[in-house]
Amino acid sequence: MRRLSTGAFLLFLLTSFAQAGDKAPADLAVSYEFLQGGPAKSATTEKFTVQGKQLTLMTDYIPTEYGGDVTKRIQDTKKFNLNDEKLAELWQVIQSQGFMDWPTSDVQRPSQSGNQTVTVTAQGKTATHSMWENLVKDRFTDFSREFLQWTRRMMTVEF
């Protein structure tokens, strides 16, 4: 019986430490900006921001039927509430991809092209990376996919 109690206690401790390590840092903040190609005045921008316990999606675009008519520009903002568990999921994505430790390199963005830029602040450090950094292009693609899947889950209404 004593062995069982000791084993159960050790399992409890390991579980507790694992859960504490999975918690998102209090200063976690993410800015993910997608800029679709074209002249800046007619480009489409989609920006996700995680700050505190809120995910914000800001879109700024011109509907296709209006071509490049900037007077028809639409701006929309949607906000979604997050909890500690959802923030922990995001933190897991950031950690599993090693985003904070990627090397930085020159951005070599072709003119008139789109861009994706992500800035993450956590544990007192900030890292910013772009899809046009040669050293992290493949990693950026993987991170972008994981992050956007996470945002879609956060924006999905569950019944």
C-alpha positions, 0 to 999 in steps of 0.5 A, spaced: 500 500 500 505 504 501 508 503 494 502 505 491 501 511 495 508 513 493 507 512 486 500 516 486 504 522 490 509 522 485 504 522 479 501 527 482 507 531 483 509 530 475 502 532 473 502 538 477 509 540 474 507 539 467 501 543 468 505 549 471 510 549 465 504 549 460 501 555 463 502 561 458 507 567 461 503 573 463 506 577 458 504 573 452 502 578 446 502 576 439 501 580 433 501 577 426 500 581 420 498 579 413 499 584 408 496 581 401 501 584 395 499 590 391 500 598 392 499 599 400 493 604 399 489 598 395 492 592 399 489 587 404 491 587 411 489 582 416 492 582 423 491 578 429 493 580 436 493 576 442 493 581 448 491 579 455 485 574 454 483 577 448 484 575 440 483 581 436 482 580 428 482 586 424 481 586 417 482 592 412 480 591 405 477 593 398 471 588 396 473 585 389 467 588 385 470 595 387 477 594 384 482 599 387 477 604 389 480 606 396 473 610 397 470 603 398 475 600 403 472 596 409 475 595 416 472 590 420 474 588 427 472 582 431 474 580 438 474 573 442 475 572 449 480 567 451 481 563 457 488 560 461 487 554 457 486 557 450 493 561 452 496 555 454 495 552 447 498 558 444 504 558 448 505 550 446 505 552 439 510 558 440 514 553 444 514 547 439 516 551 433 522 554 437 519 561 435 523 565 440 530 562 438 530 562 431 536 566 428 534 573 425 536 574 418 535 580 412 528 580 410 528 580 402 521 581 400 520 582 392 517 589 391 509 588 390 509 582 394 505 580 400 508 579 407 507 576 413 510 578 420 509 575 427 512 579 433 511 575 440 513 577 446 513 572 452 518 572 458 520 579 458 523 577 450 521 579 444 522 576 437 519 578 430 520 574 424 517 575 417 516 570 411 521 573 407 527 571 412 531 566 408 534 562 414 527 561 417 522 561 411 520 553 412 519 554 419 515 560 418 511 557 414 510 551 419 509 556 425 504 560 420 500 554 419 499 552 426 498 559 429 492 560 424 489 553 425 489 556 433 486 562 431 480 559 427 479 554 433 478 560 437 474 564 433 469 557 432 463 558 436 461 551 440 455 549 441 
